Amino acid sequence: MAGAAAGAGVGTYAYVNGELCSTEAVKLDKAWDAAQAGVKELGYNAVEKHNDAPEAKLTARDAGDKKVQVRLIKQSDTVTEIRIRVGTFGDETPWRQILEKINSHF
């Protein structure tokens, strides 16, 4: 499913090299808070957090101990790229659920 995209603007997503990449019209700090809240709400255990603008990274484990990474990259003052990887090679199944949960906290 390489290269599946929903358009070319803010609020779109694409699958790139095992990651779900989404560009959202939200400040990095707000995206960071939303990522932490979304991961927690899904029951994942955060094991590592780094927020060093212009990039932030949250690593968590799901109930099956699968690694979940959420990277946030500041594109501008009001736009953040969200990259989600589940597992070593990128398990597509939970990506949209994670992204939807993060977006629900904007």
N, CA, C and O atoms as a GROMACS GRO file, in nm:
protein
  424
    1MET      N    1   0.083  -0.119   0.000
    1MET     CA    2   0.000   0.000   0.000
    1MET      C    3   0.087   0.125   0.000
    1MET      O    4   0.046   0.227   0.056
    2ALA      N    5   0.201   0.120  -0.059
    2ALA     CA    6   0.291   0.234  -0.062
    2ALA      C    7   0.231   0.348  -0.142
    2ALA      O    8   0.177   0.327  -0.251
    3GLY      N    9   0.241   0.468  -0.088
    3GLY     CA   10   0.200   0.586  -0.160
    3GLY      C   11   0.052   0.618  -0.155
    3GLY      O   12   0.007   0.704  -0.231
    4ALA      N   13  -0.026   0.554  -0.071
    4ALA     CA   14  -0.167   0.589  -0.061
    4ALA      C   15  -0.179   0.726   0.003
    4ALA      O   16  -0.127   0.746   0.113
    5ALA      N   17  -0.245   0.818  -0.062
    5ALA     CA   18  -0.254   0.955  -0.010
    5ALA      C   19  -0.396   1.005  -0.024
    5ALA      O   20  -0.473   0.959  -0.108
    6ALA      N   21  -0.429   1.099   0.062
    6ALA     CA   22  -0.564   1.155   0.060
    6ALA      C   23  -0.564   1.298   0.009
    6ALA      O   24  -0.658   1.372   0.038
    7GLY      N   25  -0.464   1.339  -0.064
    7GLY     CA   26  -0.459   1.475  -0.115
    7GLY      C   27  -0.324   1.536  -0.089
    7GLY      O   28  -0.229   1.465  -0.055
    8ALA      N   29  -0.315   1.667  -0.104
    8ALA     CA   30  -0.184   1.731  -0.092
    8ALA      C   31  -0.186   1.855  -0.006
    8ALA      O   32  -0.108   1.947  -0.031
    9GLY      N   33  -0.271   1.863   0.093
    9GLY     CA   34  -0.275   1.981   0.178
    9GLY      C   35  -0.280   1.946   0.323
    9GLY      O   36  -0.265   1.829   0.361
   10VAL      N   37  -0.302   2.046   0.405
   10VAL     CA   38  -0.312   2.026   0.549
   10VAL      C   39  -0.433   1.938   0.579
   10VAL      O   40  -0.538   1.955   0.517
   11GLY      N   41  -0.418   1.845   0.674
   11GLY     CA   42  -0.527   1.755   0.710
   11GLY      C   43  -0.530   1.630   0.622
   11GLY      O   44  -0.632   1.561   0.616
   12THR      N   45  -0.419   1.602   0.554
   12THR     CA   46  -0.412   1.485   0.469
   12THR      C   47  -0.311   1.386   0.526
   12THR      O   48  -0.234   1.420   0.616
   13TYR      N   49  -0.312   1.265   0.474
   13TYR     CA   50  -0.217   1.165   0.522
   13TYR      C   51  -0.166   1.081   0.406
   13TYR      O   52  -0.227   1.075   0.299
   14ALA      N   53  -0.054   1.016   0.431
   14ALA     CA   54   0.005   0.925   0.332
   14ALA      C   55   0.082   0.817   0.407
   14ALA      O   56   0.126   0.838   0.520
   15TYR      N   57   0.098   0.702   0.344
   15TYR     CA   58   0.178   0.593   0.397
   15TYR      C   59   0.315   0.602   0.331
   15TYR      O   60   0.326   0.592   0.209
   16VAL      N   61   0.420   0.623   0.412
   16VAL     CA   62   0.554   0.639   0.358
   16VAL      C   63   0.652   0.556   0.440
   16VAL      O   64   0.669   0.580   0.560
   17ASN      N   65   0.717   0.458   0.378
   17ASN     CA   66   0.821   0.378   0.442
   17ASN      C   67   0.781   0.323   0.580
   17ASN      O   68   0.858   0.334   0.675
   18GLY      N   69   0.664   0.266   0.590
   18GLY     CA   70   0.620   0.204   0.715
   18GLY      C   71   0.561   0.299   0.816
   18GLY      O   72   0.535   0.259   0.930
   19GLU      N   73   0.540   0.425   0.778
   19GLU     CA   74   0.483   0.523   0.869
   19GLU      C   75   0.358   0.585   0.807
   19GLU      O   76   0.347   0.601   0.686
   20LEU      N   77   0.264   0.620   0.895
   20LEU     CA   78   0.152   0.703   0.854
   20LEU      C   79   0.198   0.846   0.875
   20LEU      O   80   0.234   0.884   0.987
   21CYS      N   81   0.198   0.926   0.770
   21CYS     CA   82   0.240   1.065   0.778
   21CYS      C   83   0.118   1.153   0.754
   21CYS      O   84   0.049   1.139   0.653
   22SER      N   85   0.093   1.244   0.846
   22SER     CA   86  -0.021   1.333   0.836
   22SER      C   87   0.024   1.476   0.865
   22SER      O   88   0.103   1.499   0.956
   23THR      N   89  -0.026   1.569   0.788
   23THR     CA   90   0.003   1.710   0.810
   23THR      C   91  -0.124   1.775   0.863
   23THR      O   92  -0.229   1.770   0.799
   24GLU      N   93  -0.112   1.836   0.980
   24GLU     CA   94  -0.228   1.892   1.048
   24GLU      C   95  -0.210   2.039   1.080
   24GLU      O   96  -0.099   2.083   1.111
   25ALA      N   97  -0.316   2.116   1.072
   25ALA     CA   98  -0.314   2.259   1.102
   25ALA      C   99  -0.324   2.277   1.254
   25ALA      O  100  -0.430   2.312   1.307
   26VAL      N  101  -0.212   2.254   1.321
   26VAL     CA  102  -0.208   2.264   1.466
   26VAL      C  103  -0.064   2.297   1.508
   26VAL      O  104   0.032   2.251   1.444
   27LYS      N  105  -0.049   2.374   1.613
   27LYS     CA  106   0.084   2.406   1.664
   27LYS      C  107   0.149   2.282   1.724
   27LYS      O  108   0.080   2.192   1.772
   28LEU      N  109   0.281   2.278   1.721
   28LEU     CA  110   0.355   2.163   1.773
   28LEU      C  111   0.320   2.134   1.919
   28LEU      O  112   0.298   2.018   1.954
   29ASP      N  113   0.313   2.236   2.005
   29ASP     CA  114   0.282   2.213   2.146
   29ASP      C  115   0.144   2.151   2.166
   29ASP      O  116   0.127   2.063   2.250
   30LYS      N  117   0.047   2.196   2.088
   30LYS     CA  118  -0.088   2.139   2.098
   30LYS      C  119  -0.088   1.994   2.046
   30LYS      O  120  -0.155   1.908   2.104
   31ALA      N  121  -0.014   1.968   1.939
   31ALA     CA  122  -0.004   1.832   1.886
   31ALA      C  123   0.064   1.741   1.988
   31ALA      O  124   0.026   1.625   2.002
   32TRP      N  125   0.165   1.791   2.058
   32TRP     CA  126   0.236   1.715   2.161
   32TRP      C  127   0.140   1.674   2.273
   32TRP      O  128   0.137   1.558   2.314
   33ASP      N  129   0.063   1.770   2.322
   33ASP     CA  130  -0.035   1.740   2.428
   33ASP      C  131  -0.138   1.638   2.378
   33ASP      O  132  -0.176   1.547   2.451
   34ALA      N  133  -0.183   1.656   2.255
   34ALA     CA  134  -0.283   1.565   2.196
   34ALA      C  135  -0.226   1.425   2.178
   34ALA      O  136  -0.296   1.326   2.202
   35ALA      N  137  -0.101   1.415   2.136
   35ALA     CA  138  -0.038   1.283   2.117
   35ALA      C  139  -0.028   1.209   2.250
   35ALA      O  140  -0.058   1.089   2.256
   36GLN      N  141   0.012   1.278   2.354
   36GLN     CA  142   0.023   1.214   2.486
   36GLN      C  143  -0.114   1.169   2.535
   36GLN      O  144  -0.129   1.059   2.587
   37ALA      N  145  -0.214   1.256   2.519
   37ALA     CA  146  -0.350   1.222   2.564
   37ALA      C  147  -0.407   1.106   2.483
   37ALA      O  148  -0.470   1.015   2.539
   38GLY      N  149  -0.387   1.107   2.351
   38GLY     CA  150  -0.440   1.001   2.265
   38GLY      C  151  -0.379   0.866   2.294
   38GLY      O  152  -0.449   0.765   2.300
   39VAL      N  153  -0.247   0.863   2.311
   39VAL     CA  154  -0.178   0.738   2.342
   39VAL      C  155  -0.224   0.682   2.476
   39VAL      O  156  -0.247   0.562   2.491
   40LYS      N  157  -0.236   0.771   2.573
   40LYS     CA  158  -0.282   0.729   2.706
   40LYS      C  159  -0.426   0.675   2.700
   40LYS      O  160  -0.457   0.573   2.760
   41GLU      N  161  -0.511   0.745   2.627
   41GLU     CA  162  -0.651   0.704   2.615
   41GLU      C  163  -0.665   0.567   2.548
   41GLU      O  164  -0.758   0.493   2.579
   42LEU      N  165  -0.574   0.535   2.458
   42LEU     CA  166  -0.576   0.404   2.393
   42LEU      C  167  -0.518   0.294   2.481
   42LEU      O  168  -0.520   0.176   2.443
   43GLY      N  169  -0.467   0.330   2.597
   43GLY     CA  170  -0.415   0.231   2.691
   43GLY      C  171  -0.270   0.194   2.667
   43GLY      O  172  -0.223   0.094   2.722
   44TYR      N  173  -0.199   0.271   2.586
   44TYR     CA  174  -0.058   0.244   2.561
   44TYR      C  175   0.025   0.302   2.676
   44TYR      O  176  -0.011   0.403   2.736
   45ASN      N  177   0.135   0.237   2.704
   45ASN     CA  178   0.224   0.279   2.812
   45ASN      C  179   0.340   0.359   2.753
   45ASN      O  180   0.424   0.303   2.682
   46ALA      N  181   0.346   0.489   2.782
   46ALA     CA  182   0.455   0.574   2.732
   46ALA      C  183   0.585   0.534   2.801
   46ALA      O  184   0.591   0.527   2.924
   47VAL      N  185   0.689   0.507   2.721
   47VAL     CA  186   0.818   0.465   2.777
   47VAL      C  187   0.928   0.566   2.751
   47VAL      O  188   1.034   0.560   2.813
   48GLU      N  189   0.904   0.658   2.659
   48GLU     CA  190   1.005   0.760   2.628
   48GLU      C  191   0.936   0.883   2.569
   48GLU      O  192   0.849   0.871   2.482
   49LYS      N  193   0.977   1.001   2.617
   49LYS     CA  194   0.920   1.126   2.567
   49LYS      C  195   1.031   1.227   2.548
   49LYS      O  196   1.114   1.248   2.637
   50HIS      N  197   1.033   1.290   2.432
   50HIS     CA  198   1.128   1.397   2.402
   50HIS      C  199   1.054   1.506   2.327
   50HIS      O  200   0.995   1.480   2.222
   51ASN      N  201   1.056   1.626   2.379
   51ASN     CA  202   0.996   1.740   2.311
   51ASN      C  203   1.102   1.848   2.298
   51ASN      O  204   1.115   1.935   2.383
   52ASP      N  205   1.176   1.839   2.189
   52ASP     CA  206   1.282   1.935   2.159
   52ASP      C  207   1.250   2.002   2.027
   52ASP      O  208   1.299   1.962   1.922
   53ALA      N  209   1.165   2.107   2.034
   53ALA     CA  210   1.123   2.176   1.913
   53ALA      C  211   1.244   2.204   1.825
   53ALA      O  212   1.348   2.246   1.876
   54PRO      N  213   1.234   2.181   1.697
   54PRO     CA  214   1.112   2.169   1.617
   54PRO      C  215   1.061   2.026   1.598
   54PRO      O  216   0.981   2.001   1.508
   55GLU      N  217   1.107   1.932   1.681
   55GLU     CA  218   1.062   1.794   1.669
   55GLU      C  219   1.036   1.735   1.806
   55GLU      O  220   1.108   1.765   1.902
   56ALA      N  221   0.936   1.651   1.815
   56ALA     CA  222   0.904   1.581   1.940
   56ALA      C  223   0.882   1.434   1.907
   56ALA      O  224   0.839   1.399   1.797
   57LYS      N  225   0.911   1.347   2.004
   57LYS     CA  226   0.896   1.203   1.981
   57LYS      C  227   0.841   1.136   2.106
   57LYS      O  228   0.891   1.158   2.217
   58LEU      N  229   0.739   1.055   2.088
   58LEU     CA  230   0.676   0.980   2.195
   58LEU      C  231   0.684   0.832   2.157
   58LEU      O  232   0.636   0.792   2.051
   59THR      N  233   0.743   0.752   2.244
   59THR     CA  234   0.751   0.608   2.222
   59THR      C  235   0.669   0.540   2.331
   59THR      O  236   0.683   0.573   2.449
   60ALA      N  237   0.584   0.446   2.291
   60ALA     CA  238   0.498   0.376   2.385
   60ALA      C  239   0.495   0.228   2.347
   60ALA      O  240   0.547   0.188   2.243
   61ARG      N  241   0.433   0.149   2.433
   61ARG     CA  242   0.413   0.005   2.408
   61ARG      C  243   0.265  -0.024   2.421
   61ARG      O  244   0.198   0.027   2.512
   62ASP      N  245   0.214  -0.106   2.331
   62ASP     CA  246   0.074  -0.147   2.341
   62ASP      C  247   0.063  -0.267   2.436
   62ASP      O  248   0.163  -0.310   2.493
   63ALA      N  249  -0.057  -0.321   2.452
   63ALA     CA  250  -0.079  -0.432   2.544
   63ALA      C  251   0.002  -0.556   2.508
   63ALA      O  252   0.036  -0.635   2.595
   64GLY      N  253   0.032  -0.574   2.381
   64GLY     CA  254   0.113  -0.688   2.335
   64GLY      C  255   0.261  -0.656   2.331
   64GLY      O  256   0.339  -0.733   2.275
   65ASP      N  257   0.302  -0.544   2.389
   65ASP     CA  258   0.440  -0.496   2.397
   65ASP      C  259   0.495  -0.453   2.261
   65ASP      O  260   0.616  -0.447   2.242
   66LYS      N  261   0.406  -0.424   2.166
   66LYS     CA  262   0.450  -0.375   2.036
   66LYS      C  263   0.483  -0.226   2.049
   66LYS      O  264   0.410  -0.150   2.112
   67LYS      N  265   0.593  -0.187   1.988
   67LYS     CA  266   0.641  -0.049   1.994
   67LYS      C  267   0.555   0.043   1.908
   67LYS      O  268   0.524   0.011   1.793
   68VAL      N  269   0.517   0.157   1.965
   68VAL     CA  270   0.439   0.259   1.896
   68VAL      C  271   0.519   0.388   1.904
   68VAL      O  272   0.551   0.435   2.013
   69GLN      N  273   0.551   0.446   1.788
   69GLN     CA  274   0.625   0.573   1.786
   69GLN      C  275   0.540   0.681   1.721
   69GLN      O  276   0.480   0.660   1.616
   70VAL      N  277   0.536   0.796   1.787
   70VAL     CA  278   0.469   0.913   1.731
   70VAL      C  279   0.574   1.024   1.725
   70VAL      O  280   0.626   1.067   1.828
   71ARG      N  281   0.604   1.069   1.604
   71ARG     CA  282   0.697   1.180   1.587
   71ARG      C  283   0.620   1.300   1.536
   71ARG      O  284   0.535   1.289   1.448
   72LEU      N  285   0.650   1.414   1.593
   72LEU     CA  286   0.587   1.539   1.553
   72LEU      C  287   0.696   1.632   1.501
   72LEU      O  288   0.798   1.652   1.567
   73ILE      N  289   0.674   1.688   1.383
   73ILE     CA  290   0.773   1.775   1.321
   73ILE      C  291   0.706   1.907   1.285
   73ILE      O  292   0.611   1.910   1.207
   74LYS      N  293   0.757   2.014   1.342
   74LYS     CA  294   0.703   2.147   1.315
   74LYS      C  295   0.732   2.185   1.171
   74LYS      O  296   0.848   2.186   1.128
   75GLN      N  297   0.627   2.216   1.095
   75GLN     CA  298   0.640   2.261   0.957
   75GLN      C  299   0.634   2.414   0.949
   75GLN      O  300   0.698   2.476   0.864
   76SER      N  301   0.555   2.474   1.039
   76SER     CA  302   0.542   2.619   1.051
   76SER      C  303   0.485   2.646   1.189
   76SER      O  304   0.466   2.553   1.267
   77ASP      N  305   0.457   2.770   1.220
   77ASP     CA  306   0.401   2.802   1.352
   77ASP      C  307   0.265   2.738   1.375
   77ASP      O  308   0.225   2.717   1.489
   78THR      N  309   0.194   2.707   1.267
   78THR     CA  310   0.058   2.654   1.281
   78THR      C  311   0.036   2.520   1.211
   78THR      O  312  -0.078   2.474   1.200
   79VAL      N  313   0.143   2.457   1.164
   79VAL     CA  314   0.130   2.329   1.093
   79VAL      C  315   0.233   2.231   1.148
   79VAL      O  316   0.352   2.263   1.161
   80THR      N  317   0.186   2.111   1.182
   80THR     CA  318   0.272   2.005   1.235
   80THR      C  319   0.252   1.878   1.154
   80THR      O  320   0.140   1.840   1.122
   81GLU      N  321   0.362   1.812   1.122
   81GLU     CA  322   0.357   1.681   1.058
   81GLU      C  323   0.358   1.575   1.168
   81GLU      O  324   0.441   1.580   1.258
   82ILE      N  325   0.266   1.481   1.160
   82ILE     CA  326   0.257   1.371   1.256
   82ILE      C  327   0.295   1.243   1.183
   82ILE      O  328   0.238   1.210   1.079
   83ARG      N  329   0.394   1.171   1.239
   83ARG     CA  330   0.438   1.044   1.182
   83ARG      C  331   0.416   0.934   1.286
   83ARG      O  332   0.462   0.945   1.399
   84ILE      N  333   0.346   0.830   1.246
   84ILE     CA  334   0.312   0.720   1.338
   84ILE      C  335   0.366   0.591   1.280
   84ILE      O  336   0.341   0.558   1.164
   85ARG      N  337   0.440   0.517   1.362
   85ARG     CA  338   0.490   0.384   1.324
   85ARG      C  339   0.453   0.288   1.436
   85ARG      O  340   0.472   0.316   1.554
   86VAL      N  341   0.400   0.174   1.397
   86VAL     CA  342   0.364   0.069   1.493
   86VAL      C  343   0.442  -0.056   1.455
   86VAL      O  344   0.430  -0.105   1.342
   87GLY      N  345   0.523  -0.107   1.548
   87GLY     CA  346   0.605  -0.224   1.521
   87GLY      C  347   0.730  -0.186   1.444
   87GLY      O  348   0.752  -0.069   1.411
   88THR      N  349   0.811  -0.284   1.415
   88THR     CA  350   0.938  -0.260   1.347
   88THR      C  351   0.921  -0.216   1.203
   88THR      O  352   0.989  -0.125   1.157
   89PHE      N  353   0.831  -0.280   1.132
   89PHE     CA  354   0.816  -0.253   0.989
   89PHE      C  355   0.694  -0.170   0.956
   89PHE      O  356   0.670  -0.140   0.838
   90GLY      N  357   0.616  -0.131   1.055
   90GLY     CA  358   0.499  -0.047   1.029
   90GLY      C  359   0.372  -0.127   1.013
   90GLY      O  360   0.335  -0.163   0.901
   91ASP      N  361   0.305  -0.155   1.122
   91ASP     CA  362   0.177  -0.227   1.122
   91ASP      C  363   0.067  -0.125   1.095
   91ASP      O  364   0.041  -0.038   1.178
   92GLU      N  365   0.004  -0.137   0.981
   92GLU     CA  366  -0.093  -0.039   0.935
   92GLU      C  367  -0.224  -0.038   1.014
   92GLU      O  368  -0.290   0.066   1.022
   93THR      N  369  -0.262  -0.147   1.073
   93THR     CA  370  -0.395  -0.159   1.134
   93THR      C  371  -0.427  -0.050   1.236
   93THR      O  372  -0.532   0.012   1.224
   94PRO      N  373  -0.342  -0.024   1.336
   94PRO     CA  374  -0.380   0.074   1.438
   94PRO      C  375  -0.349   0.220   1.403
   94PRO      O  376  -0.384   0.309   1.481
   95TRP      N  377  -0.284   0.247   1.289
   95TRP     CA  378  -0.244   0.385   1.258
   95TRP      C  379  -0.358   0.484   1.261
   95TRP      O  380  -0.352   0.586   1.330
   96ARG      N  381  -0.459   0.454   1.186
   96ARG     CA  382  -0.571   0.549   1.176
   96ARG      C  383  -0.639   0.569   1.311
   96ARG      O  384  -0.680   0.680   1.344
   97GLN      N  385  -0.650   0.463   1.388
   97GLN     CA  386  -0.710   0.476   1.521
   97GLN      C  387  -0.626   0.570   1.608
   97GLN      O  388  -0.680   0.654   1.679
   98ILE      N  389  -0.495   0.555   1.602
   98ILE     CA  390  -0.407   0.642   1.680
   98ILE      C  391  -0.420   0.786   1.631
   98ILE      O  392  -0.434   0.878   1.712
   99LEU      N  393  -0.416   0.806   1.500
   99LEU     CA  394  -0.427   0.941   1.446
   99LEU      C  395  -0.561   1.004   1.481
   99LEU      O  396  -0.566   1.121   1.520
  100GLU      N  397  -0.670   0.928   1.469
  100GLU     CA  398  -0.802   0.980   1.505
  100GLU      C  399  -0.808   1.019   1.652
  100GLU      O  400  -0.868   1.120   1.686
  101LYS      N  401  -0.746   0.938   1.738
  101LYS     CA  402  -0.747   0.967   1.880
  101LYS      C  403  -0.667   1.094   1.909
  101LYS      O  404  -0.709   1.178   1.990
  102ILE      N  405  -0.552   1.109   1.843
  102ILE     CA  406  -0.473   1.231   1.859
  102ILE      C  407  -0.553   1.352   1.811
  102ILE      O  408  -0.561   1.453   1.881
  103ASN      N  409  -0.612   1.341   1.692
  103ASN     CA  410  -0.690   1.452   1.636
  103ASN      C  411  -0.808   1.490   1.723
  103ASN      O  412  -0.850   1.606   1.724
  104SER      N  413  -0.863   1.396   1.796
  104SER     CA  414  -0.978   1.426   1.882
  104SER      C  415  -0.942   1.517   1.998
  104SER      O  416  -1.030   1.572   2.065
  105HIS      N  417  -0.813   1.534   2.023
  105HIS     CA  418  -0.767   1.618   2.133
  105HIS      C  419  -0.719   1.756   2.087
  105HIS      O  420  -0.664   1.832   2.167
  106PHE      N  421  -0.739   1.790   1.959
  106PHE     CA  422  -0.701   1.924   1.910
  106PHE      C  423  -0.804   2.024   1.952
  106PHE      O  424  -0.792   2.142   1.921
   0.00000   0.00000   0.00000
